[in-house]
Amino acid sequence: MAKVGLFFGSTSGKTRKVAKMIKKRFDDETMADPVNINRVSPEDFAAFDFLILGTPTMGEGQLPGLSAECEEESWEEALVRLDGVDLDGKTVAIFGLGDQVSYANEFLNAMIELHDFVTERGARVVGSWPTAGYDFKTSLAVLDGRFVGLALDLDNQSDQTEARLDAWLKLIAPDFGLAV
């Protein structure tokens, strides 16, 4: 089995695209294929000691899901299914997609929901990311002056995605025991 589980929620396909970009940088022994969180059982999720979780932020700062007017279930519903999973001793890194121009007051807010969910269940979150280089007003996903995970804006800064992704993977590599 692969060492790292890679799970994402997506509505437009952009988060799935980033998950595939991450996977392409690793072999099958290192990282499992990306899986949409709406297809994941608690056992699937708990099977990995290392997790990379990706989410877009919807509307006014929500996780994707039915109440955010998504066409199918996503993180919102998955967190209910995964509620009893023990993540003690697991290491988690989070990446989020958002639009800092159109949603400057809730930029990447959904990341904090994933962060809080996994930390409340014992996981250690790694890969906080600087806020420099972004132009937004507020984000719940900023703790101690840094985003809780990799911040991506494919709408306004798509030209920076590859470099940010590479830098972030190098940042989390030691915590995941990865060679990048």
Summary of the structure (lengths in Angstrom):
residues: 180
radius of gyration: 14.8
end to end distance: 19.4
largest distance: 42.1
contacts: 627
relative contact order: 0.17
helix: 33%
strand: 20%
